[in-house]
Amino acid sequence: MRNVILTVSLLLGGIFAFAQGGEPQRPDRMANHTTHNSRTNIASYKTFDFELINTDNPAMEKQLTDILQNKLEQKGLKRDRKNPGLLVFISFYSGDDKQYVPPTSKVKTRYGNEYNIWTGGNNRSQISSKLSDGYPKTTYRYSYKVRMLDAQKTKANSPAPPIVWQSEQEGTSGKKIDLLQMAPSIYDQMIRGLRYNANE
């Protein structure tokens, strides 16, 4: 299987998710990785269904698939639970890294002219230092992944994973991540590269 990989990394100043009636949540950094099988025409698939496999948080998985279903249907795909052309798997993660930032010292040098009645003018420098306290720092991390597999080949236990298209986005933020809040705009960004036309 020949794959085409597209990687986009950006510092966010533009696209981000909005909470309902609240402040936007802005990841500090994100990267999107998209892979598709160049020998497979995604437009030949008209239907899809989800394969729910998460045992740690099935309620979150269900809510995220509901959001993604809406995005895929806007692309022209239809959900078919009995005979789907594509099986869609999702995975997700949010967590945090804690570290201690040690104290830092800042040194300032000031130059000035002082007049001495005995020696006349005199250039002098003053050096001062300021110690900043150390502090704990938490970085919040998240990831979303969507995989689309050929349903018939998957059920036939194909020796190689019959991946048609997949995309993963990961990022960091200085604030706690709300996966459900961010999902609509994240999924929009992920499937933007899904070249699908239901009329083809």
C-alpha positions in Angstrom: 0.0 0.0 0.0 1.4 3.3 -1.0 0.7 6.2 1.4 0.8 9.9 1.0 1.6 11.8 4.3 0.8 15.4 4.9 2.0 17.1 8.1 1.0 20.6 9.2 2.4 22.3 12.3 1.3 25.7 13.4 1.3 28.1 16.3 -2.3 29.0 16.9 -3.4 32.5 16.5 -6.3 31.8 14.3 -8.3 28.5 14.4 -9.6 27.3 17.8 -12.6 25.9 19.4 -15.3 28.1 21.1 -17.2 27.0 24.2 -20.9 27.5 24.1 -21.4 31.1 25.3 -17.9 31.1 26.8 -14.3 32.0 26.1 -12.4 30.3 23.2 -10.0 27.5 24.2 -6.7 28.1 22.4 -4.1 25.4 22.2 -0.6 26.9 22.3 0.7 24.5 19.7 -0.8 21.8 17.5 0.3 19.4 14.7 -1.8 17.5 12.3 -0.7 14.4 10.5 -2.8 12.9 7.6 -2.2 9.7 5.7 -4.2 8.1 2.9 -3.8 5.2 0.5 -3.2 6.8 -2.8 -4.3 3.6 -4.6 -7.8 3.9 -3.1 -10.4 6.3 -4.3 -12.2 7.6 -1.1 -15.1 8.8 -3.3 -15.9 5.2 -4.1 -17.2 4.8 -0.5 -20.6 6.1 0.1 -21.4 4.8 3.6 -19.6 4.4 7.0 -20.2 3.2 10.5 -18.2 3.5 13.7 -16.4 0.7 15.5 -16.6 1.6 19.2 -13.7 0.0 21.1 -12.9 2.3 24.0 -13.4 0.6 27.4 -11.9 3.4 29.6 -14.4 6.1 28.6 -17.1 4.8 26.3 -19.4 7.7 27.1 -16.8 10.2 25.8 -16.2 8.0 22.7 -19.9 8.0 21.9 -20.2 11.8 22.3 -17.1 12.3 20.0 -18.4 9.9 17.4 -21.7 11.9 17.3 -19.8 15.1 16.6 -17.7 13.3 13.9 -20.8 11.8 12.3 -22.2 15.2 11.7 -18.9 16.3 10.1 -18.7 13.3 7.8 -22.4 13.6 6.8 -21.6 17.2 5.8 -19.0 15.8 3.5 -21.6 13.6 1.8 -21.1 10.3 3.5 -24.0 8.5 5.0 -24.0 6.3 8.1 -25.1 2.7 7.4 -25.0 0.4 10.5 -25.8 -2.8 8.5 -23.5 -2.6 5.5 -21.0 0.2 5.7 -18.3 0.8 3.1 -16.0 2.3 5.7 -15.4 1.4 9.3 -14.3 4.4 11.3 -12.3 4.1 14.5 -11.5 7.0 16.8 -9.1 7.4 19.7 -8.5 10.3 22.0 -6.3 11.4 24.9 -5.9 14.3 27.4 -3.4 14.5 30.2 -0.8 16.8 31.7 2.9 17.0 32.5 4.0 18.7 35.7 7.4 20.2 36.2 9.2 22.6 38.5 10.7 25.7 37.0 13.7 26.6 39.2 14.5 30.2 40.5 16.2 32.5 38.0 18.4 35.5 38.7 18.3 38.7 36.6 21.3 41.0 36.7 21.0 44.7 35.8 23.8 47.2 35.2 23.2 50.9 35.4 25.6 53.6 34.2 25.5 57.2 35.4 27.4 60.4 35.9 28.0 61.6 39.4 29.8 64.9 40.2 32.4 64.8 43.0 33.5 68.2 44.4 37.0 66.8 44.9 37.6 64.9 41.6 35.0 66.5 39.3 32.9 64.3 37.0 33.0 60.6 37.4 31.3 57.7 35.5 30.0 55.0 37.7 28.2 51.8 37.2 25.8 50.1 39.6 25.1 46.3 39.4 22.0 44.9 41.0 20.4 41.4 40.8 16.9 40.1 41.4 16.0 36.5 42.2 12.7 35.3 40.9 11.0 32.5 42.8 10.7 29.0 41.3 7.2 27.8 40.5 5.3 24.6 39.4 4.3 24.5 35.7 1.7 22.3 34.1 1.4 21.6 30.4 -1.8 20.0 29.2 -1.6 17.6 26.2 -4.3 16.3 23.9 -4.7 14.1 20.8 -7.5 13.0 18.5 -7.1 10.2 15.9 -9.5 9.1 13.2 -8.9 5.9 11.1 -11.0 4.8 8.2 -10.7 1.2 7.1 -12.3 -0.7 4.2 -15.1 -2.6 6.0 -15.2 -5.6 3.8 -11.5 -6.2 3.9 -11.5 -5.7 7.7 -14.2 -8.3 8.2 -12.3 -10.7 5.9 -9.2 -10.4 8.2 -7.0 -8.8 5.6 -3.3 -9.5 6.4 -2.5 -5.8 6.2 -4.6 -3.2 7.8 -6.9 -1.9 5.0 -6.4 1.7 5.9 -8.1 4.1 3.5 -7.5 7.4 5.3 -6.4 8.5 8.7 -5.6 11.7 10.5 -4.2 12.6 13.9 -4.0 15.9 15.7 -2.0 16.5 18.9 -1.2 19.7 20.8 -0.4 21.4 24.0 -2.0 24.1 26.1 -1.3 26.0 29.3 -4.9 25.5 30.3 -6.8 22.3 31.0 -8.2 20.7 27.8 -11.9 20.1 27.2 -12.0 17.4 24.5 -15.7 17.8 23.8 -15.5 21.6 23.5 -12.6 21.4 21.1 -13.8 18.5 19.0 -16.0 20.3 16.4 -13.2 22.6 15.2 -10.5 19.9 15.6 -12.5 17.5 13.4 -13.2 20.2 10.9 -9.4 20.8 10.6 -8.7 17.0 10.4 -11.2 16.2 7.6 -10.5 19.3 5.6 -8.0 17.2 3.7 -10.5 14.4 3.1 -11.0 14.7 -0.7 -14.5 13.4 -0.9 -17.2 14.2 -3.4 -20.4 12.1 -3.1 -21.3 12.9 -6.7 -18.2 11.4 -8.2 
